[in-house]
Amino acid sequence: MSEGKLEPWQWPEAQWRGIVDHVRAGRALRPASWPGGARCAVALSFDSDHDTNELRDGGESIGRMSQGQYGNRQGVPRILELLARHGVPASFFVPAVTALLYPEEQQRVVGAGHEVALHGWIHERNSVLPLQAERDLMLRSAEALERVTGQRPVGLRTPSWDYSPHTLPLIVEMGLEYDSSLMADVDCYELLLDGQPTGVVELPVEWIRDDAVYFNMNRFAALRPYTAPADVLDIFRRELEAAHREGGLFQLTMHPHVIGYRSRIWILDELIRHAKSLGGVWFATHAEVVRHVRAST
């Protein structure tokens, strides 16, 4: 232990309470009912990271960038075709660099009635950025997405669901309606900043409901896919069925370069079919869910 630096077990109560209470879950926002008398809401989302997974660490691997390009060439078209076939809307969280590399993709997404929302500049890690850099990237990202799509984004999902002490104050400053990066609940809730309500709605994520954790691989490390597609469907289906029983929200995070393979896209197809078979399900973008819970609670 370096002289003068306290270890966490030596912190005074005010210090650890201040860390815990800086960004916290506030009032629950599960509505008494969903539109059309639906039993639950289903919010599907896709993080269109594409080449930025390699670029954000300063990487120049042509192979890894080609895997990201698959998300544009095959993943997004397969996803859009499936969503159109089922008549289901979704939210696409797009790094600004992805939008600038593939503007036609984002225009096609918006043209099909889906939401495009913020997902960083180059899929950077927020928690390592100084305040001014994080602020500049968030503002530039919003401007880039608006320029490409013609629509100002109203929500944010931080890259890798990373959060700095400055992230929520910047969300408030930008006037965003919601965030979708934190995990304190399964239903929406209001975010507190230093104990004070912000008006920002959190539409929570969870690694359990994320395709990448089951299918990612790194050929230079020990990371290999370990879950069969049928088992991933079973996990997602159980989460969906529980949301339906509870009358709450089922949120799912996917990635075009992960779910968009022929041996995996069927998971999404089966999940949508199953949700419809349950009855009383409202499919909505993240922005639509947030606006409903805000108006109803």
C-alpha positions as CSV (number, residue, x, y, z in Angstrom):
1,M,0.0,0.0,0.0
2,S,1.5,3.3,-1.0
3,E,1.9,5.9,1.7
4,G,-1.1,8.3,2.0
5,K,-3.4,6.2,-0.2
6,L,-6.2,4.4,1.6
7,E,-7.3,1.0,0.6
8,P,-11.1,0.5,0.1
9,W,-11.4,-1.3,3.4
10,Q,-10.0,1.9,5.1
11,W,-12.3,4.3,3.4
12,P,-14.5,6.5,5.7
13,E,-18.2,5.9,5.3
14,A,-18.7,9.2,3.5
15,Q,-16.3,8.1,0.7
16,W,-17.8,4.7,-0.1
17,R,-21.4,6.1,0.2
18,G,-20.5,8.9,-2.1
19,I,-19.2,6.5,-4.7
20,V,-22.3,4.3,-4.4
21,D,-24.8,7.1,-4.4
22,H,-23.4,9.1,-7.4
23,V,-25.5,7.3,-9.9
24,R,-28.3,5.2,-8.5
25,A,-31.6,3.6,-9.4
26,G,-34.6,5.7,-8.4
27,R,-38.3,5.2,-8.6
28,A,-39.5,2.1,-10.5
29,L,-41.3,2.8,-13.8
30,R,-43.3,-0.3,-14.5
31,P,-46.6,1.0,-15.9
32,A,-49.9,-0.3,-14.8
33,S,-50.7,-1.3,-18.4
34,W,-49.1,-1.5,-21.8
35,P,-50.5,-0.1,-25.1
36,G,-53.5,-2.0,-26.5
37,G,-53.9,-3.9,-23.2
38,A,-50.7,-5.9,-23.8
39,R,-49.4,-8.1,-21.0
40,C,-45.7,-7.1,-21.5
41,A,-43.4,-5.0,-23.7
42,V,-40.6,-6.4,-25.9
43,A,-37.8,-4.1,-26.8
44,L,-35.3,-5.6,-29.2
45,S,-32.0,-3.8,-29.9
46,F,-28.9,-4.2,-32.0
47,D,-25.5,-2.7,-31.3
48,S,-24.1,-2.0,-34.8
49,D,-20.4,-1.9,-33.7
50,H,-19.0,-3.3,-37.0
51,D,-15.4,-2.2,-37.5
52,T,-15.2,-0.1,-34.3
53,N,-14.5,-3.1,-32.1
54,E,-11.1,-3.2,-33.7
55,L,-10.6,0.5,-34.2
56,R,-11.4,1.6,-30.7
57,D,-8.2,0.0,-29.3
58,G,-6.1,1.4,-32.1
59,G,-6.1,-2.0,-33.9
60,E,-5.5,-2.4,-37.6
61,S,-6.3,-6.0,-38.1
62,I,-7.8,-6.5,-41.5
63,G,-9.3,-9.8,-40.4
64,R,-11.1,-8.4,-37.4
65,M,-12.4,-5.4,-39.5
66,S,-13.7,-7.9,-42.1
67,Q,-15.7,-9.6,-39.3
68,G,-17.1,-6.2,-38.4
69,Q,-17.9,-5.5,-42.1
70,Y,-19.9,-8.7,-42.1
71,G,-22.3,-6.9,-39.8
72,N,-23.0,-4.4,-42.6
73,R,-23.0,-6.7,-45.5
74,Q,-24.9,-9.6,-44.1
75,G,-26.0,-9.0,-40.5
76,V,-28.1,-5.9,-40.8
77,P,-29.8,-6.9,-44.1
78,R,-30.8,-10.3,-42.5
79,I,-32.1,-8.6,-39.4
80,L,-34.1,-6.0,-41.3
81,E,-35.6,-8.6,-43.5
82,L,-36.6,-10.7,-40.5
83,L,-38.1,-7.7,-38.6
84,A,-40.0,-6.6,-41.7
85,R,-41.4,-10.1,-42.2
86,H,-42.7,-10.1,-38.6
87,G,-43.7,-6.4,-38.6
88,V,-41.6,-5.7,-35.5
89,P,-39.7,-2.5,-34.7
90,A,-36.3,-2.3,-33.0
91,S,-33.6,0.1,-31.8
92,F,-30.2,0.2,-33.4
93,F,-27.4,1.7,-31.2
94,V,-24.7,2.9,-33.6
95,P,-21.2,4.3,-33.0
96,A,-20.8,7.5,-35.0
97,V,-17.8,6.0,-36.9
98,T,-20.1,3.1,-38.0
99,A,-22.6,5.6,-39.2
100,L,-20.0,7.5,-41.1
101,L,-18.6,4.3,-42.7
102,Y,-22.1,3.0,-43.6
103,P,-24.5,5.9,-43.9
104,E,-26.8,4.0,-46.3
105,E,-27.3,1.3,-43.7
106,Q,-28.5,3.8,-41.1
107,Q,-30.8,5.5,-43.6
108,R,-32.2,2.1,-44.4
109,V,-32.8,1.4,-40.7
110,V,-34.6,4.7,-40.1
111,G,-36.5,4.3,-43.4
112,A,-37.8,1.0,-42.2
113,G,-39.3,2.7,-39.1
114,H,-36.6,1.6,-36.6
115,E,-34.8,3.8,-34.0
116,V,-31.1,4.8,-34.3
117,A,-29.6,5.8,-31.0
118,L,-26.2,6.8,-29.6
119,H,-23.5,4.2,-29.0
120,G,-20.3,6.4,-28.6
121,W,-18.0,7.7,-31.2
122,I,-15.6,4.8,-32.0
123,H,-16.9,2.4,-29.3
124,E,-14.6,4.1,-26.8
125,R,-14.4,3.2,-23.1
126,N,-16.1,6.1,-21.3
127,S,-14.6,5.4,-17.9
128,V,-11.0,6.1,-19.1
129,L,-11.9,9.5,-20.7
130,P,-11.4,12.9,-19.2
131,L,-14.6,14.9,-18.9
132,Q,-14.0,17.2,-21.8
133,A,-13.1,14.3,-24.2
134,E,-16.2,12.4,-23.2
135,R,-18.4,15.4,-23.6
136,D,-16.9,16.3,-27.0
137,L,-17.4,12.7,-28.3
138,M,-21.0,12.5,-27.1
139,L,-21.9,15.8,-28.8
140,R,-20.0,14.9,-32.0
141,S,-21.7,11.5,-32.1
142,A,-25.2,13.0,-31.8
143,E,-24.4,15.5,-34.5
144,A,-23.0,12.7,-36.8
145,L,-26.1,10.5,-36.3
146,E,-28.5,13.4,-37.0
147,R,-26.6,14.4,-40.1
148,V,-26.6,10.8,-41.5
149,T,-30.2,9.9,-40.5
150,G,-32.0,13.2,-40.4
151,Q,-33.2,12.5,-36.9
152,R,-31.7,13.6,-33.6
153,P,-31.1,10.6,-31.3
154,V,-33.0,10.6,-28.0
155,G,-31.2,7.8,-26.2
156,L,-27.8,6.5,-25.4
157,R,-26.2,3.1,-24.8
158,T,-22.6,3.5,-23.8
159,P,-20.1,1.3,-25.6
160,S,-19.5,-1.9,-23.6
161,W,-22.0,-0.5,-21.1
162,D,-19.2,1.5,-19.6
163,Y,-19.9,4.5,-17.4
164,S,-17.8,7.3,-16.0
165,P,-18.7,9.7,-13.2
166,H,-19.5,12.2,-15.9
167,T,-21.7,10.1,-18.2
168,L,-25.1,10.8,-16.5
169,P,-24.4,14.6,-16.1
170,L,-23.6,14.7,-19.8
171,I,-26.8,12.8,-20.6
172,V,-28.8,15.4,-18.6
173,E,-26.9,18.3,-20.3
174,M,-27.7,16.9,-23.7
175,G,-31.4,16.5,-22.9
176,L,-31.5,12.8,-23.8
177,E,-34.7,11.0,-22.8
178,Y,-33.1,7.7,-21.8
179,D,-30.1,5.6,-21.2
180,S,-29.7,1.9,-21.8
181,S,-26.4,0.8,-20.2
182,L,-27.1,-0.1,-16.5
183,M,-28.5,-3.1,-14.8
184,A,-30.2,-2.3,-11.5
185,D,-33.6,-3.8,-12.5
186,V,-35.5,-5.6,-15.2
187,D,-38.0,-2.8,-15.7
188,C,-37.4,0.9,-16.4
189,Y,-36.5,3.2,-13.6
190,E,-35.5,6.8,-13.1
191,L,-31.9,7.6,-12.7
192,L,-30.7,9.5,-9.6
193,L,-27.6,11.8,-9.6
194,D,-26.2,12.3,-6.2
195,G,-29.6,11.4,-4.7
196,Q,-31.6,13.8,-7.0
197,P,-34.1,12.7,-9.7
198,T,-32.8,13.5,-13.2
199,G,-35.9,12.7,-15.3
200,V,-33.7,10.4,-17.3
201,V,-35.2,7.0,-17.8
202,E,-33.0,3.9,-17.6
203,L,-34.1,1.0,-19.9
204,P,-31.9,-1.6,-18.3
205,V,-29.7,-4.2,-20.1
206,E,-28.1,-7.4,-18.7
207,W,-25.3,-9.6,-19.9
208,I,-27.7,-12.6,-19.7
209,R,-29.7,-11.0,-22.4
210,D,-26.8,-10.2,-24.7
211,D,-25.8,-12.5,-27.6
212,A,-22.1,-11.6,-27.6
213,V,-21.3,-13.2,-24.3
214,Y,-22.4,-16.6,-25.6
215,F,-20.8,-16.4,-29.1
216,N,-17.7,-14.2,-29.0
217,M,-14.3,-15.7,-29.7
218,N,-10.7,-14.4,-29.7
219,R,-8.3,-16.6,-31.5
220,F,-5.3,-15.2,-29.7
221,A,-6.7,-15.9,-26.2
222,A,-8.7,-18.6,-24.5
223,L,-12.0,-17.1,-25.3
224,R,-14.2,-19.4,-27.4
225,P,-17.9,-19.7,-28.0
226,Y,-19.2,-22.1,-25.4
227,T,-23.0,-22.1,-25.7
228,A,-25.0,-23.8,-28.4
229,P,-27.5,-21.6,-30.3
230,A,-30.4,-23.7,-29.0
231,D,-29.3,-23.1,-25.4
232,V,-29.1,-19.4,-26.0
233,L,-32.6,-19.4,-27.3
234,D,-33.7,-21.3,-24.2
235,I,-32.1,-18.6,-21.9
236,F,-33.7,-15.7,-23.9
237,R,-37.1,-17.5,-24.0
238,R,-37.1,-18.0,-20.2
239,E,-36.4,-14.3,-19.7
240,L,-39.2,-13.5,-22.1
241,E,-41.7,-15.8,-20.4
242,A,-40.9,-14.4,-17.0
243,A,-41.4,-10.8,-18.2
244,H,-44.8,-11.9,-19.6
245,R,-45.8,-13.5,-16.3
246,E,-44.8,-10.4,-14.4
247,G,-46.4,-8.0,-16.8
248,G,-43.1,-6.2,-17.3
249,L,-40.4,-5.6,-19.9
250,F,-38.3,-7.9,-21.9
251,Q,-35.2,-6.2,-23.4
252,L,-32.7,-7.9,-25.6
253,T,-29.3,-6.8,-26.9
254,M,-27.8,-8.3,-30.1
255,H,-25.1,-7.5,-32.5
256,P,-25.4,-7.8,-36.3
257,H,-21.9,-9.3,-36.6
258,V,-22.9,-11.9,-34.0
259,I,-26.5,-12.8,-34.4
260,G,-26.5,-12.2,-38.1
261,Y,-25.1,-15.7,-39.1
262,R,-27.3,-18.3,-40.8
263,S,-26.9,-20.7,-37.8
264,R,-27.9,-18.0,-35.3
265,I,-30.5,-15.6,-36.9
266,W,-33.1,-18.3,-36.4
267,I,-32.8,-17.6,-32.6
268,L,-34.4,-14.2,-33.2
269,D,-37.0,-15.6,-35.6
270,E,-38.1,-18.2,-33.0
271,L,-38.1,-15.7,-30.2
272,I,-40.4,-13.3,-32.0
273,R,-42.7,-16.2,-33.0
274,H,-42.8,-17.4,-29.4
275,A,-43.5,-13.9,-28.1
276,K,-46.4,-13.6,-30.5
277,S,-47.7,-17.0,-29.5
278,L,-47.9,-15.9,-25.8
279,G,-50.3,-13.2,-26.8
280,G,-50.6,-9.7,-25.3
281,V,-47.1,-8.6,-26.3
282,W,-46.3,-5.0,-27.4
283,F,-43.2,-4.8,-29.6
284,A,-41.7,-1.3,-29.4
285,T,-38.5,0.6,-29.8
286,H,-36.6,1.7,-26.7
287,A,-37.7,5.3,-27.2
288,E,-41.4,4.2,-27.5
289,V,-41.1,2.1,-24.3
290,V,-39.5,5.0,-22.4
291,R,-42.2,7.5,-23.6
292,H,-44.9,5.2,-22.5
293,V,-43.6,4.5,-19.1
294,R,-42.9,8.2,-18.6
295,A,-46.4,9.1,-19.5
296,S,-48.0,6.3,-17.4
297,T,-46.1,6.5,-14.1
